[in-house]
Amino acid sequence: MSSATLPADVSVVDVVLPHQVSAVADARRRLAAYLKRYRVTEAARDDAQLVLSELLSNAIRYAPPLPAGEVRAAWWIDRAGIHVEVTDGRGETEPRRITDPHPESVGGRGLAIVDVLTSSWDVRTAAGHRTVHAVIPA
């Protein structure tokens, strides 16, 4: 379910962040405060922060910013769990599941971590942007 189609009683946080690595720590702090306010367990908070970090880091590293030079993150909680979304300017590569990373490769494990920590994740693309959405069990 997209943040645009949620019931009115769900509190959605939508954050505009600079397309810079420093944005990851800021977003993690904001998400942690939100989840603590809603009394989410520490383990689920940690998992959600790690998923957000991976998705934001990938967006900043592999995709251009949105037209105003930013990247966006959103999160909310519903019966399905903790939803985390990251929207970027859509690069040339698409996020994909890596089923068998090479043992000597330096990267490629971030989305494998996302795969393990989430009940689901997907990618929605449009002409000028891409959104990666993940659901972490609460």
Phi and psi restraints in degrees (value plus and minus 20) as a CYANA .aco file:
   2 SER   PHI     -99.9   -59.9
   2 SER   PSI     133.2   173.2
   3 SER   PHI     -80.4   -40.4
   3 SER   PSI     -42.0    -2.0
   4 ALA   PHI     -95.1   -55.1
   4 ALA   PSI     -36.3     3.7
   5 THR   PHI    -138.3   -98.3
   5 THR   PSI       2.7    42.7
   6 LEU   PHI    -101.8   -61.8
   6 LEU   PSI     134.4   174.4
   7 PRO   PHI     -81.2   -41.2
   7 PRO   PSI     135.8   175.8
   8 ALA   PHI     -84.0   -44.0
   8 ALA   PSI     -43.9    -3.9
   9 ASP   PHI    -103.9   -63.9
   9 ASP   PSI     -18.8    21.2
  10 VAL   PHI    -114.9   -74.9
  10 VAL   PSI     106.3   146.3
  11 SER   PHI    -108.1   -68.1
  11 SER   PSI      93.0   133.0
  12 VAL   PHI    -123.2   -83.2
  12 VAL   PSI     112.7   152.7
  13 VAL   PHI    -123.6   -83.6
  13 VAL   PSI     106.3   146.3
  14 ASP   PHI    -142.7  -102.7
  14 ASP   PSI      96.5   136.5
  15 VAL   PHI    -137.8   -97.8
  15 VAL   PSI     111.3   151.3
  16 VAL   PHI    -117.6   -77.6
  16 VAL   PSI     105.1   145.1
  17 LEU   PHI    -145.0  -105.0
  17 LEU   PSI     131.1   171.1
  18 PRO   PHI     -86.7   -46.7
  18 PRO   PSI     129.2   169.2
  19 HIS   PHI     -99.4   -59.4
  19 HIS   PSI      44.5    84.5
  20 GLN   PHI    -160.9  -120.9
  20 GLN   PSI     131.3   171.3
  21 VAL   PHI     -78.5   -38.5
  21 VAL   PSI     -53.5   -13.5
  22 SER   PHI     -81.5   -41.5
  22 SER   PSI     -40.2    -0.2
  23 ALA   PHI     -87.0   -47.0
  23 ALA   PSI     -45.9    -5.9
  24 VAL   PHI     -83.3   -43.3
  24 VAL   PSI     -68.1   -28.1
  25 ALA   PHI     -83.6   -43.6
  25 ALA   PSI     -60.9   -20.9
  26 ASP   PHI     -81.5   -41.5
  26 ASP   PSI     -65.9   -25.9
  27 ALA   PHI     -84.4   -44.4
  27 ALA   PSI     -60.6   -20.6
  28 ARG   PHI     -79.8   -39.8
  28 ARG   PSI     -64.0   -24.0
  29 ARG   PHI     -83.2   -43.2
  29 ARG   PSI     -62.9   -22.9
  30 ARG   PHI     -84.4   -44.4
  30 ARG   PSI     -63.4   -23.4
  31 LEU   PHI     -83.9   -43.9
  31 LEU   PSI     -63.1   -23.1
  32 ALA   PHI     -79.7   -39.7
  32 ALA   PSI     -63.4   -23.4
  33 ALA   PHI     -84.0   -44.0
  33 ALA   PSI     -62.7   -22.7
  34 TYR   PHI     -80.6   -40.6
  34 TYR   PSI     -68.1   -28.1
  35 LEU   PHI     -87.8   -47.8
  35 LEU   PSI     -56.0   -16.0
  36 LYS   PHI     -85.1   -45.1
  36 LYS   PSI     -61.1   -21.1
  37 ARG   PHI     -79.6   -39.6
  37 ARG   PSI     -54.8   -14.8
  38 TYR   PHI    -112.7   -72.7
  38 TYR   PSI      -7.3    32.7
  39 ARG   PHI      38.5    78.5
  39 ARG   PSI      18.8    58.8
  40 VAL   PHI     -96.2   -56.2
  40 VAL   PSI     121.9   161.9
  41 THR   PHI     -79.2   -39.2
  41 THR   PSI     133.5   173.5
  42 GLU   PHI     -80.0   -40.0
  42 GLU   PSI     -59.9   -19.9
  43 ALA   PHI     -82.2   -42.2
  43 ALA   PSI     -64.8   -24.8
  44 ALA   PHI     -87.7   -47.7
  44 ALA   PSI     -56.2   -16.2
  45 ARG   PHI     -81.8   -41.8
  45 ARG   PSI     -65.4   -25.4
  46 ASP   PHI     -80.8   -40.8
  46 ASP   PSI     -65.0   -25.0
  47 ASP   PHI     -81.4   -41.4
  47 ASP   PSI     -65.0   -25.0
  48 ALA   PHI     -83.9   -43.9
  48 ALA   PSI     -60.6   -20.6
  49 GLN   PHI     -84.8   -44.8
  49 GLN   PSI     -58.7   -18.7
  50 LEU   PHI     -86.2   -46.2
  50 LEU   PSI     -63.1   -23.1
  51 VAL   PHI     -82.2   -42.2
  51 VAL   PSI     -66.4   -26.4
  52 LEU   PHI     -79.2   -39.2
  52 LEU   PSI     -63.4   -23.4
  53 SER   PHI     -78.9   -38.9
  53 SER   PSI     -65.8   -25.8
  54 GLU   PHI     -82.8   -42.8
  54 GLU   PSI     -66.9   -26.9
  55 LEU   PHI     -85.9   -45.9
  55 LEU   PSI     -62.5   -22.5
  56 LEU   PHI     -87.1   -47.1
  56 LEU   PSI     -63.7   -23.7
  57 SER   PHI     -79.3   -39.3
  57 SER   PSI     -63.4   -23.4
  58 ASN   PHI     -83.1   -43.1
  58 ASN   PSI     -62.8   -22.8
  59 ALA   PHI     -81.8   -41.8
  59 ALA   PSI     -62.5   -22.5
  60 ILE   PHI     -92.7   -52.7
  60 ILE   PSI     -56.4   -16.4
  61 ARG   PHI     -99.1   -59.1
  61 ARG   PSI     -59.3   -19.3
  62 TYR   PHI    -131.3   -91.3
  62 TYR   PSI     -26.2    13.8
  63 ALA   PHI    -149.4  -109.4
  63 ALA   PSI     132.4   172.4
  64 PRO   PHI     -93.8   -53.8
  64 PRO   PSI     143.8   183.8
  65 PRO   PHI     -91.0   -51.0
  65 PRO   PSI     148.7   188.7
  66 LEU   PHI     -87.6   -47.6
  66 LEU   PSI     148.8   188.8
  67 PRO   PHI     -72.3   -32.3
  67 PRO   PSI     -52.4   -12.4
  68 ALA   PHI    -108.5   -68.5
  68 ALA   PSI     -10.1    29.9
  69 GLY   PHI      67.2   107.2
  69 GLY   PSI      -2.2    37.8
  70 GLU   PHI    -140.8  -100.8
  70 GLU   PSI     155.3   195.3
  71 VAL   PHI    -148.1  -108.1
  71 VAL   PSI     130.8   170.8
  72 ARG   PHI    -138.4   -98.4
  72 ARG   PSI     126.0   166.0
  73 ALA   PHI    -150.9  -110.9
  73 ALA   PSI     127.1   167.1
  74 ALA   PHI    -161.9  -121.9
  74 ALA   PSI     131.5   171.5
  75 TRP   PHI    -173.3  -133.3
  75 TRP   PSI     134.3   174.3
  76 TRP   PHI    -183.3  -143.3
  76 TRP   PSI     147.1   187.1
  77 ILE   PHI    -141.8  -101.8
  77 ILE   PSI     116.5   156.5
  78 ASP   PHI    -164.8  -124.8
  78 ASP   PSI    -188.5  -148.5
  79 ARG   PHI     -80.2   -40.2
  79 ARG   PSI     -48.4    -8.4
  80 ALA   PHI     -94.4   -54.4
  80 ALA   PSI     -44.9    -4.9
  81 GLY   PHI     120.3   160.3
  81 GLY   PSI    -174.0  -134.0
  82 ILE   PHI    -115.1   -75.1
  82 ILE   PSI      99.8   139.8
  83 HIS   PHI    -117.5   -77.5
  83 HIS   PSI     115.1   155.1
  84 VAL   PHI    -151.1  -111.1
  84 VAL   PSI     111.5   151.5
  85 GLU   PHI    -148.6  -108.6
  85 GLU   PSI     123.1   163.1
  86 VAL   PHI    -151.1  -111.1
  86 VAL   PSI     109.8   149.8
  87 THR   PHI    -139.3   -99.3
  87 THR   PSI     109.8   149.8
  88 ASP   PHI    -148.3  -108.3
  88 ASP   PSI    -194.3  -154.3
  89 GLY   PHI    -104.5   -64.5
  89 GLY   PSI      -6.5    33.5
  90 ARG   PHI      40.5    80.5
  90 ARG   PSI      77.9   117.9
  91 GLY   PHI    -100.4   -60.4
  91 GLY   PSI    -190.5  -150.5
  92 GLU   PHI    -100.7   -60.7
  92 GLU   PSI     -41.1    -1.1
  93 THR   PHI    -124.5   -84.5
  93 THR   PSI     132.0   172.0
  94 GLU   PHI    -127.6   -87.6
  94 GLU   PSI     120.4   160.4
  95 PRO   PHI     -79.9   -39.9
  95 PRO   PSI     118.3   158.3
  96 ARG   PHI    -167.8  -127.8
  96 ARG   PSI     135.7   175.7
  97 ARG   PHI     -92.8   -52.8
  97 ARG   PSI     112.5   152.5
  98 ILE   PHI    -127.0   -87.0
  98 ILE   PSI      91.7   131.7
  99 THR   PHI    -103.0   -63.0
  99 THR   PSI     -46.1    -6.1
 100 ASP   PHI    -164.7  -124.7
 100 ASP   PSI      58.3    98.3
 101 PRO   PHI     -86.2   -46.2
 101 PRO   PSI     124.6   164.6
 102 HIS   PHI     -86.6   -46.6
 102 HIS   PSI     115.1   155.1
 103 PRO   PHI     -80.6   -40.6
 103 PRO   PSI     -45.5    -5.5
 104 GLU   PHI    -116.4   -76.4
 104 GLU   PSI     -21.7    18.3
 105 SER   PHI     -92.9   -52.9
 105 SER   PSI     123.8   163.8
 106 VAL   PHI     -98.8   -58.8
 106 VAL   PSI     -58.8   -18.8
 107 GLY   PHI    -134.6   -94.6
 107 GLY   PSI    -187.7  -147.7
 108 GLY   PHI      73.3   113.3
 108 GLY   PSI     -16.4    23.6
 109 ARG   PHI    -120.4   -80.4
 109 ARG   PSI     -32.5     7.5
 110 GLY   PHI     -78.9   -38.9
 110 GLY   PSI     -67.7   -27.7
 111 LEU   PHI     -93.6   -53.6
 111 LEU   PSI     -42.7    -2.7
 112 ALA   PHI     -87.8   -47.8
 112 ALA   PSI     -57.4   -17.4
 113 ILE   PHI     -84.8   -44.8
 113 ILE   PSI     -64.5   -24.5
 114 VAL   PHI     -78.5   -38.5
 114 VAL   PSI     -63.1   -23.1
 115 ASP   PHI     -77.4   -37.4
 115 ASP   PSI     -62.8   -22.8
 116 VAL   PHI     -92.1   -52.1
 116 VAL   PSI     -59.2   -19.2
 117 LEU   PHI    -104.9   -64.9
 117 LEU   PSI     -31.2     8.8
 118 THR   PHI    -132.0   -92.0
 118 THR   PSI     136.9   176.9
 119 SER   PHI    -103.3   -63.3
 119 SER   PSI     -44.1    -4.1
 120 SER   PHI    -185.6  -145.6
 120 SER   PSI     136.4   176.4
 121 TRP   PHI    -172.5  -132.5
 121 TRP   PSI     131.0   171.0
 122 ASP   PHI    -170.5  -130.5
 122 ASP   PSI     152.2   192.2
 123 VAL   PHI    -146.4  -106.4
 123 VAL   PSI     109.8   149.8
 124 ARG   PHI    -136.2   -96.2
 124 ARG   PSI     109.3   149.3
 125 THR   PHI    -138.9   -98.9
 125 THR   PSI     131.0   171.0
 126 ALA   PHI    -159.2  -119.2
 126 ALA   PSI     159.0   199.0
 127 ALA   PHI     -75.9   -35.9
 127 ALA   PSI     -65.3   -25.3
 128 GLY   PHI    -134.6   -94.6
 128 GLY   PSI     -14.3    25.7
 129 HIS   PHI    -175.9  -135.9
 129 HIS   PSI     148.0   188.0
 130 ARG   PHI    -160.1  -120.1
 130 ARG   PSI     119.5   159.5
 131 THR   PHI    -142.5  -102.5
 131 THR   PSI     107.3   147.3
 132 VAL   PHI    -123.6   -83.6
 132 VAL   PSI     105.7   145.7
 133 HIS   PHI    -138.0   -98.0
 133 HIS   PSI     112.5   152.5
 134 ALA   PHI    -154.0  -114.0
 134 ALA   PSI     129.8   169.8
 135 VAL   PHI    -141.2  -101.2
 135 VAL   PSI     101.8   141.8
 136 ILE   PHI    -125.0   -85.0
 136 ILE   PSI     108.7   148.7
 137 PRO   PHI     -79.3   -39.3
 137 PRO   PSI     116.6   156.6
